[in-house]
Amino acid sequence: MSRENERQTAMQVVLATLDLETIEMNLFRGNSPQVGWQRVFGGQVIGQALMAAQRTVADERFVHSLHAYFMLPGDPAVPILYQVDRLRDGSSFNTRRVLAIQHGKAIFAMTVSFQIDEPGFEHQSEMPQVPAPEELMDEEQIKERYIANAPENVRRYWERKRAIEIRPVSLDHYFSRSQPSQRQDIWVRLTGPVPDDRLYQNAVLAYLSDMTLIDAALHAHGTSVFDQGLQVASLDHAMWFHRPFKLDDWLLYTQDSPSASGARGLARGSLFTRSGVLIASVAQEGLIRKKAND
């Protein structure tokens, strides 16, 4: 299979994962791809929960914010049930609460707010001036230059077939401890087409929003998620959808970490189109605990 076909297949797997099965009114079932992970990727649960909520809201209402908590690691070997509570249906806004359940326990909870499209004031932050993705190394070049001598867990990460290609503006944070920084900029792009449907576009954006974000809190201390002496996990996740978008080109995910304390790190992210339109903002707190020495 060619590299392009592998990428198309990876994207198709993500879309199939987000296409939940309706069991009953307000009750949905989602599955996880069997890729050898020990726990379900957090972005998958966010995206599936958002898709469940979206399927209980009228067509002309779209997500504008979500706020979620991760409570237990997801088990990729069994389905996840998503139970949606219809908290409010107003003239302009709708509110949903989603509970994700496995093995009889809640593993994730999210509240989602929807709004009709309407005009209003407009302003946004400016996109940082960074090199275009075409000026950066692609994943194959990264592998050739860095991966051969990288630790095994780093090699496994970069060698996976993924639906989302990432091109960090700087790779120093991942492969060197020499330049701690509280900020990082990463270009992200889907490796296959997404339906021209705002429900899928929003769910896929929510899916990818969990990628690399907590890294910003770790890079501030000269380390990364690849450090096997750390226990790293997402604790909560919030996201605001500012403007409609298309996932047919590169997006710049600019991230920073304003604080770390109590074995937790806070990270913030802004997602811009290539032309500089701010489409979403993200915030996440993650566990960044140093493991006890044996």
CORJORA-V944741 format. One record per pair of residues at least 4 apart in sequence whose C-alpha atoms are under 8 Angstrom apart, sorted by the first residue. I is the first residue (numbers start at 1). GAP is how many residues later the second one is. D is the distance in whole Angstrom. If there is no record, write none. Layout:
<<I | GAP | D> <I | GAP | D>>
This chain:
<<1 | 4 | 6> <1 | 5 | 7> <2 | 4 | 6> <3 | 4 | 6> <4 | 4 | 6> <5 | 4 | 6> <6 | 4 | 6> <6 | 155 | 7> <7 | 4 | 6> <7 | 154 | 7> <7 | 155 | 7> <7 | 156 | 6> <7 | 184 | 5> <7 | 185 | 7> <8 | 4 | 6> <8 | 155 | 7> <8 | 183 | 6> <8 | 184 | 5> <8 | 185 | 8> <9 | 4 | 6> <9 | 154 | 8> <9 | 183 | 8> <10 | 4 | 7> <10 | 151 | 7> <10 | 152 | 6> <10 | 153 | 5> <10 | 181 | 8> <10 | 182 | 8> <11 | 4 | 6> <11 | 151 | 8> <11 | 152 | 4> <11 | 153 | 8> <11 | 179 | 7> <11 | 180 | 6> <11 | 181 | 5> <11 | 182 | 7> <12 | 4 | 6> <12 | 180 | 7> <13 | 4 | 6> <13 | 20 | 7> <14 | 4 | 6> <14 | 149 | 7> <15 | 4 | 6> <15 | 179 | 8> <15 | 185 | 8> <15 | 189 | 8> <16 | 4 | 8> <17 | 13 | 7> <17 | 14 | 6> <17 | 15 | 6> <17 | 16 | 7> <17 | 27 | 8> <17 | 31 | 8> <18 | 12 | 7> <18 | 26 | 8> <18 | 29 | 7> <18 | 30 | 5> <18 | 33 | 7> <18 | 182 | 8> <18 | 185 | 7> <19 | 11 | 8> <19 | 29 | 8> <19 | 32 | 8> <20 | 8 | 6> <20 | 9 | 6> <20 | 10 | 5> <20 | 11 | 8> <20 | 28 | 7> <20 | 31 | 7> <20 | 32 | 7> <21 | 7 | 6> <21 | 8 | 5> <21 | 9 | 6> <22 | 5 | 6> <22 | 6 | 5> <22 | 7 | 7> <23 | 4 | 6> <23 | 5 | 5> <23 | 6 | 7> <24 | 4 | 7> <26 | 26 | 8> <26 | 30 | 7> <26 | 57 | 6> <26 | 58 | 5> <26 | 59 | 7> <27 | 25 | 8> <27 | 54 | 7> <27 | 55 | 6> <27 | 56 | 5> <27 | 57 | 6> <28 | 24 | 7> <28 | 53 | 6> <28 | 54 | 5> <28 | 55 | 7> <29 | 50 | 6> <29 | 51 | 6> <29 | 52 | 5> <29 | 53 | 6> <30 | 18 | 7> <30 | 49 | 6> <30 | 50 | 5> <30 | 51 | 6> <30 | 52 | 8> <31 | 45 | 8> <31 | 47 | 7> <31 | 48 | 5> <31 | 49 | 6> <32 | 8 | 7> <32 | 44 | 5> <32 | 45 | 7> <32 | 46 | 8> <32 | 47 | 7> <33 | 43 | 7> <34 | 42 | 7> <34 | 43 | 7> <37 | 39 | 7> <38 | 37 | 7> <38 | 38 | 7> <39 | 34 | 6> <39 | 35 | 5> <39 | 36 | 5> <39 | 37 | 6> <40 | 4 | 7> <40 | 5 | 7> <40 | 33 | 7> <40 | 34 | 5> <40 | 35 | 6> <40 | 36 | 5> <41 | 4 | 7> <41 | 33 | 8> <42 | 4 | 6> <42 | 28 | 8> <42 | 165 | 8> <42 | 168 | 7> <42 | 192 | 7> <43 | 4 | 6> <43 | 163 | 7> <43 | 164 | 4> <43 | 165 | 6> <43 | 166 | 7> <43 | 167 | 5> <43 | 168 | 7> <44 | 4 | 6> <44 | 163 | 5> <45 | 4 | 6> <45 | 55 | 8> <45 | 63 | 8> <45 | 162 | 8> <46 | 4 | 6> <46 | 22 | 8> <46 | 157 | 8> <46 | 160 | 6> <46 | 161 | 6> <47 | 4 | 6> <47 | 156 | 5> <47 | 157 | 6> <47 | 158 | 8> <47 | 159 | 5> <47 | 160 | 5> <48 | 4 | 6> <48 | 155 | 7> <49 | 4 | 6> <49 | 33 | 7> <49 | 49 | 6> <49 | 50 | 8> <49 | 51 | 7> <49 | 61 | 7> <50 | 4 | 6> <50 | 62 | 7> <50 | 153 | 6> <50 | 156 | 8> <51 | 4 | 6> <51 | 148 | 7> <51 | 149 | 8> <51 | 152 | 6> <52 | 4 | 7> <52 | 30 | 7> <52 | 32 | 7> <52 | 46 | 8> <53 | 4 | 7> <53 | 31 | 6> <53 | 43 | 6> <53 | 44 | 8> <53 | 45 | 7> <53 | 59 | 7> <54 | 8 | 8> <54 | 9 | 8> <54 | 145 | 7> <56 | 28 | 8> <56 | 30 | 8> <57 | 4 | 7> <57 | 37 | 7> <60 | 56 | 6> <60 | 57 | 8> <61 | 32 | 8> <61 | 33 | 8> <61 | 53 | 6> <61 | 54 | 5> <61 | 55 | 5> <61 | 56 | 7> <62 | 52 | 5> <62 | 53 | 6> <62 | 54 | 6> <62 | 55 | 8> <62 | 136 | 8> <62 | 137 | 8> <63 | 49 | 7> <63 | 50 | 6> <63 | 51 | 4> <63 | 52 | 6> <63 | 139 | 8> <63 | 178 | 7> <64 | 48 | 8> <64 | 49 | 6> <64 | 50 | 6> <64 | 51 | 7> <64 | 176 | 6> <64 | 177 | 5> <64 | 178 | 7> <65 | 47 | 6> <65 | 48 | 5> <65 | 49 | 7> <65 | 173 | 7> <65 | 174 | 5> <65 | 175 | 4> <65 | 176 | 6> <66 | 44 | 7> <66 | 45 | 6> <66 | 46 | 4> <66 | 47 | 6> <66 | 172 | 6> <66 | 173 | 5> <66 | 174 | 7> <67 | 43 | 6> <67 | 44 | 5> <67 | 45 | 7> <67 | 169 | 8> <67 | 170 | 6> <67 | 171 | 4> <67 | 172 | 7> <68 | 40 | 7> <68 | 41 | 6> <68 | 42 | 4> <68 | 43 | 6> <68 | 168 | 5> <68 | 169 | 5> <68 | 170 | 6> <69 | 39 | 6> <69 | 40 | 5> <69 | 41 | 6> <69 | 166 | 6> <69 | 167 | 4> <69 | 168 | 6> <70 | 37 | 6> <70 | 38 | 5> <70 | 39 | 7> <70 | 164 | 7> <70 | 165 | 5> <70 | 166 | 6> <71 | 35 | 7> <71 | 36 | 5> <71 | 37 | 5> <71 | 38 | 8> <71 | 164 | 7> <72 | 34 | 7> <72 | 35 | 4> <72 | 36 | 7> <73 | 34 | 7> <74 | 28 | 7> <74 | 33 | 7> <75 | 27 | 8> <78 | 24 | 8> <79 | 23 | 7> <80 | 20 | 6> <80 | 21 | 6> <80 | 22 | 6> <81 | 19 | 6> <81 | 20 | 5> <81 | 21 | 7> <82 | 16 | 6> <82 | 17 | 6> <82 | 18 | 5> <82 | 19 | 6> <83 | 15 | 6> <83 | 16 | 5> <83 | 17 | 7> <83 | 18 | 8> <84 | 12 | 7> <84 | 13 | 6> <84 | 14 | 5> <84 | 15 | 7> <85 | 11 | 6> <85 | 12 | 5> <85 | 13 | 6> <86 | 9 | 7> <86 | 10 | 5> <86 | 11 | 7> <87 | 7 | 8> <87 | 8 | 5> <87 | 9 | 5> <87 | 10 | 7> <88 | 5 | 8> <88 | 6 | 5> <88 | 7 | 5> <88 | 8 | 7> <89 | 4 | 6> <89 | 5 | 5> <89 | 6 | 7> <90 | 4 | 6> <92 | 23 | 6> <92 | 24 | 6> <93 | 20 | 7> <93 | 21 | 5> <93 | 22 | 5> <93 | 23 | 7> <94 | 19 | 6> <94 | 20 | 5> <94 | 21 | 6> <95 | 16 | 7> <95 | 17 | 6> <95 | 18 | 5> <95 | 19 | 6> <96 | 15 | 6> <96 | 16 | 5> <96 | 17 | 6> <97 | 12 | 7> <97 | 13 | 6> <97 | 14 | 4> <97 | 15 | 6> <98 | 11 | 6> <98 | 12 | 5> <98 | 13 | 6> <98 | 14 | 8> <99 | 7 | 7> <99 | 8 | 8> <99 | 9 | 6> <99 | 10 | 5> <99 | 11 | 7> <100 | 6 | 6> <100 | 7 | 6> <100 | 8 | 5> <100 | 9 | 6> <101 | 4 | 5> <101 | 5 | 4> <101 | 6 | 6> <101 | 7 | 7> <102 | 4 | 7> <102 | 5 | 7> <124 | 154 | 7> <125 | 153 | 7> <126 | 150 | 7> <126 | 152 | 8> <127 | 145 | 7> <127 | 149 | 5> <127 | 150 | 8> <127 | 151 | 8> <128 | 126 | 8> <130 | 39 | 7> <130 | 55 | 8> <131 | 4 | 6> <131 | 5 | 7> <131 | 38 | 7> <132 | 4 | 7> <133 | 34 | 7> <133 | 36 | 8> <133 | 54 | 6> <133 | 117 | 8> <136 | 31 | 7> <136 | 32 | 8> <136 | 33 | 7> <137 | 4 | 6> <137 | 5 | 6> <137 | 30 | 7> <138 | 4 | 6> <138 | 29 | 6> <139 | 4 | 6> <139 | 19 | 8> <139 | 26 | 7> <139 | 27 | 8> <139 | 28 | 7> <140 | 4 | 6> <141 | 4 | 6> <142 | 4 | 6> <142 | 5 | 7> <143 | 4 | 5> <143 | 5 | 7> <143 | 15 | 7> <143 | 16 | 8> <144 | 4 | 7> <146 | 4 | 7> <146 | 29 | 8> <147 | 7 | 7> <147 | 8 | 6> <147 | 11 | 8> <148 | 7 | 8> <150 | 4 | 6> <150 | 5 | 6> <150 | 25 | 8> <151 | 4 | 6> <152 | 4 | 6> <153 | 4 | 6> <153 | 73 | 7> <154 | 4 | 6> <154 | 72 | 6> <155 | 4 | 6> <156 | 4 | 6> <162 | 29 | 8> <163 | 27 | 6> <163 | 28 | 5> <163 | 29 | 7> <164 | 24 | 7> <164 | 25 | 6> <164 | 26 | 5> <164 | 27 | 6> <164 | 44 | 8> <165 | 23 | 6> <165 | 24 | 5> <165 | 25 | 6> <165 | 26 | 6> <166 | 20 | 7> <166 | 21 | 6> <166 | 22 | 5> <166 | 23 | 7> <167 | 19 | 6> <167 | 20 | 5> <167 | 21 | 6> <168 | 16 | 8> <168 | 17 | 6> <168 | 18 | 4> <168 | 19 | 6> <169 | 15 | 8> <169 | 16 | 6> <169 | 17 | 6> <169 | 18 | 7> <170 | 14 | 8> <170 | 15 | 8> <171 | 4 | 7> <172 | 4 | 5> <172 | 5 | 8> <172 | 6 | 8> <172 | 7 | 7> <173 | 4 | 7> <173 | 6 | 7> <173 | 7 | 7> <173 | 8 | 8> <173 | 46 | 6> <173 | 49 | 7> <173 | 50 | 7> <173 | 51 | 7> <174 | 45 | 8> <174 | 49 | 8> <174 | 50 | 6> <174 | 52 | 8> <176 | 46 | 8> <177 | 45 | 4> <177 | 46 | 6> <178 | 44 | 7> <179 | 43 | 7> <180 | 39 | 6> <180 | 40 | 5> <180 | 41 | 6> <180 | 42 | 5> <180 | 43 | 8> <181 | 35 | 8> <181 | 38 | 6> <181 | 39 | 4> <181 | 40 | 7> <181 | 41 | 7> <182 | 34 | 6> <182 | 35 | 6> <182 | 37 | 6> <182 | 38 | 4> <182 | 74 | 5> <182 | 75 | 5> <182 | 76 | 7> <183 | 33 | 6> <183 | 36 | 8> <183 | 37 | 8> <183 | 71 | 8> <183 | 72 | 6> <183 | 73 | 4> <183 | 74 | 7> <184 | 32 | 6> <184 | 70 | 6> <184 | 71 | 5> <184 | 72 | 6> <185 | 67 | 7> <185 | 68 | 6> <185 | 69 | 4> <185 | 70 | 6> <186 | 66 | 6> <186 | 67 | 5> <186 | 68 | 6> <187 | 63 | 6> <187 | 64 | 6> <187 | 65 | 4> <187 | 66 | 6> <188 | 62 | 6> <188 | 63 | 5> <188 | 64 | 6> <188 | 65 | 7> <189 | 58 | 8> <189 | 59 | 8> <189 | 60 | 6> <189 | 61 | 5> <189 | 62 | 6> <190 | 57 | 7> <190 | 58 | 7> <190 | 59 | 8> <190 | 60 | 8> <193 | 54 | 8> <193 | 55 | 7> <194 | 6 | 7> <194 | 7 | 7> <194 | 53 | 7> <194 | 54 | 8> <195 | 5 | 7> <195 | 6 | 7> <196 | 4 | 8> <196 | 5 | 7> <196 | 50 | 8> <197 | 4 | 6> <198 | 4 | 6> <198 | 46 | 8> <199 | 4 | 6> <200 | 4 | 6> <201 | 4 | 6> <201 | 44 | 8> <201 | 45 | 7> <201 | 46 | 7> <202 | 4 | 6> <203 | 4 | 6> <204 | 4 | 6> <205 | 4 | 6> <206 | 4 | 7> <206 | 33 | 8> <207 | 4 | 8> <209 | 4 | 7> <209 | 73 | 7> <212 | 4 | 8> <213 | 42 | 7> <213 | 54 | 6> <213 | 55 | 7> <213 | 56 | 7> <213 | 71 | 7> <214 | 4 | 7> <214 | 20 | 8> <214 | 51 | 7> <214 | 52 | 7> <214 | 53 | 6> <214 | 70 | 7> <214 | 71 | 7> <214 | 72 | 6> <215 | 4 | 6> <215 | 9 | 6> <215 | 10 | 7> <216 | 4 | 6> <216 | 39 | 6> <216 | 40 | 6> <216 | 41 | 6> <216 | 51 | 6> <217 | 4 | 7> <217 | 39 | 7> <217 | 40 | 5> <217 | 42 | 7> <217 | 43 | 7> <217 | 48 | 5> <217 | 49 | 6> <217 | 50 | 6> <218 | 4 | 7> <218 | 5 | 5> <218 | 6 | 5> <218 | 7 | 7> <218 | 47 | 8> <218 | 70 | 8> <219 | 4 | 5> <219 | 5 | 6> <220 | 37 | 8> <223 | 4 | 7> <225 | 5 | 7> <225 | 7 | 7> <229 | 61 | 6> <229 | 62 | 6> <230 | 58 | 7> <230 | 59 | 6> <230 | 60 | 5> <230 | 61 | 5> <231 | 56 | 7> <231 | 57 | 6> <231 | 58 | 5> <231 | 59 | 6> <231 | 60 | 6> <232 | 54 | 7> <232 | 55 | 5> <232 | 56 | 5> <232 | 57 | 7> <233 | 53 | 6> <233 | 54 | 5> <233 | 55 | 7> <234 | 50 | 7> <234 | 51 | 6> <234 | 52 | 4> <234 | 53 | 6> <235 | 49 | 7> <235 | 50 | 6> <235 | 51 | 5> <235 | 52 | 6> <236 | 48 | 6> <236 | 49 | 6> <236 | 50 | 7> <237 | 45 | 7> <237 | 46 | 6> <237 | 47 | 5> <237 | 48 | 7> <238 | 44 | 6> <238 | 45 | 5> <238 | 46 | 6> <239 | 41 | 7> <239 | 42 | 6> <239 | 43 | 4> <239 | 44 | 6> <240 | 40 | 5> <240 | 41 | 5> <240 | 42 | 6> <241 | 38 | 6> <241 | 39 | 5> <241 | 40 | 7> <242 | 36 | 7> <242 | 37 | 5> <242 | 38 | 5> <242 | 39 | 8> <243 | 35 | 7> <243 | 36 | 5> <243 | 37 | 7> <244 | 35 | 7> <245 | 34 | 7> <249 | 24 | 8> <249 | 25 | 7> <250 | 23 | 7> <250 | 24 | 6> <251 | 20 | 6> <251 | 21 | 6> <251 | 22 | 5> <251 | 23 | 6> <252 | 18 | 8> <252 | 19 | 6> <252 | 20 | 5> <252 | 21 | 6> <252 | 22 | 7> <253 | 16 | 6> <253 | 17 | 6> <253 | 18 | 5> <253 | 19 | 7> <254 | 15 | 6> <254 | 16 | 5> <254 | 17 | 7> <255 | 12 | 7> <255 | 13 | 5> <255 | 14 | 4> <255 | 15 | 7> <256 | 11 | 6> <256 | 12 | 5> <256 | 13 | 7> <257 | 8 | 7> <257 | 9 | 6> <257 | 10 | 4> <257 | 11 | 6> <258 | 8 | 7> <258 | 9 | 7> <258 | 10 | 8> <259 | 6 | 6> <259 | 7 | 6> <259 | 8 | 8> <260 | 4 | 6> <260 | 5 | 4> <260 | 6 | 6> <261 | 4 | 6> <263 | 24 | 6> <263 | 25 | 5> <263 | 26 | 5> <263 | 27 | 8> <264 | 21 | 7> <264 | 22 | 5> <264 | 23 | 5> <264 | 24 | 5> <264 | 25 | 7> <265 | 20 | 6> <265 | 21 | 5> <265 | 22 | 7> <265 | 23 | 6> <266 | 17 | 7> <266 | 18 | 6> <266 | 19 | 4> <266 | 20 | 7> <267 | 16 | 6> <267 | 17 | 5> <267 | 18 | 6> <268 | 13 | 8> <268 | 14 | 6> <268 | 15 | 4> <268 | 16 | 6> <269 | 12 | 6> <269 | 13 | 5> <269 | 14 | 6> <270 | 8 | 7> <270 | 9 | 8> <270 | 10 | 6> <270 | 11 | 5> <270 | 12 | 6> <271 | 7 | 6> <271 | 8 | 6> <271 | 9 | 5> <271 | 10 | 6> <272 | 4 | 6> <272 | 5 | 5> <272 | 6 | 4> <272 | 7 | 6> <272 | 8 | 7> <273 | 4 | 5> <273 | 5 | 7> <273 | 6 | 7>>
